[in-house]
């Protein structure tokens, strides 16, 4: 008893544990989903605020630099000097004009590049106050390509991070085209030290955050890793795929989503668009805004797994509180389930096991007034009903078993009689076939494949000889099994009567006579019109002396092949005993040595098989005849039978099959 009680308590403990786990799974799933949604919400908000804040910090000062550079490029004094670059007075006036702008630039520097002389002028705090060229631009040097590309660029403004070979610095250059009456005289602008530019935005101390700047084409203009920057792309418009943000995205639809966000951001400058993407192999949020003065996008990539979106103390407190609440709920749930559900169910389980073992005097727990009490009362009623029905069923089973045994005994006896009768009919049908005559007169020069679909069938073949003249034929009666076999009896009698009346040398007359005889016999039988009585037949008369072959057929063709080609004499398209009588004609061809002649019923040609379950078909049959035509007839029989079985692939035989081949040398 102690062991049994311990086993029951152990099962209850397991059941409670399973219930706890079942309850914990949805709670944990809901908690995880809530945390995930909160993290994504705070991550998106943080990325928007970070991007919007730094967009204002960068766009404001650089917008001012762009405006000053445009004024410098539009100065009348500068334009007049570039048209008369060798005039000393105009040079001094241009120097004074440019110097007034230098003090207002953030970097206290300016540059002017002349299209006419290709001279590059530069002035900052460390260079003397003069308007002497620093160097001359060369279109053959890659580092000077920015100047010539800027002149060819449709836009009048280019902003380009570019390493300067003379200043040994990495600068952000603001390039503005100097134009006068539509003529491009050169390029003017200023440079901002990239270290200051990067420190204001790119060098953030926030973990999991990657700030960067891209142009309209996605080329990276600023990045914490200088190796990813597309240098000089602002002037040339060219960037390698690894230097673009598109080229660093690996998700299947990331590029399309980024392009859509870029279009929305450029349509609403100052607005921040957020899209998820896979960057550097991790799923991140991309927040971007359009900097209208710079024609650039400010992008912030936030990795939610690494970014600190919550305060550590707050997160720990929330997790502890959530865990305590979860444990309390689970404890209350377990106690309630054990008291209200598991204890009554254990009693019901014991009673159910007793019923399953055949004991109907079950000891049910006391019935309460709740749903389980209703279940106990229903269970008690069910136990009484089961006891009554079991007794009734046992009595009925005994009676039905005796009746079934008697019926099975009678059925087995009837089936044995029927099977014996059909086997005997098969022996009779086989005995009527002219196998002995064919073997005696043709020997190894003939082959026969006769395969009824059932034990008996509706196909048979004919052979009769008169000296050196032979008549061979095959007949396919409608129906299978016993009905088909009975039709063969009528057809055999009709063909014997026709041969006795007309001899052997006119196959067409024999078909005509057999058709008339069958119609007369079937009319006397007054068979229903729904019963199929049509009969296909083919007769071949061979005169060995005259070396001739006469053929007549009703829907069964004559094939012959020499191993290279296959020929066919077509039969009339109407069967014997068809609804409309027809006139059968015969065809005569020379009898050639080494040629194999073949007659076959449609059971062979229509057999389903192959990979798709199609019929064997006439084309495939002709190819088979050509392949085996030169083999001995015994080997032809084996090849034809093997081809049929290979094509059938285990599918049931659809019709009776008769194939007769002969070859006369």
Helices and strands as residue ranges (DSSP letters): H 2-73, H 76-83, H 88-102, E 110-114, E 119-123, E 135-136, G 142-144, H 145-152, E 157-164, E 169-180, E 183-193, H 194-201, E 209-214, E 220-223, G 226-228, H 233-236, G 241-243, G 246-248, H 254-267, E 273-279, E 282-291, E 296-302, H 312-337, I 338-342, H 343-356, H 371-431, H 435-441, G 443-445, E 446-451, E 459-466, E 469-477, H 481-502, H 507-525, E 535-543, E 548-554, E 558-561, E 566-569, E 587-590, E 596-600, H 602-605, E 608-609, E 614-615, H 618-628, H 633-648, E 657-662
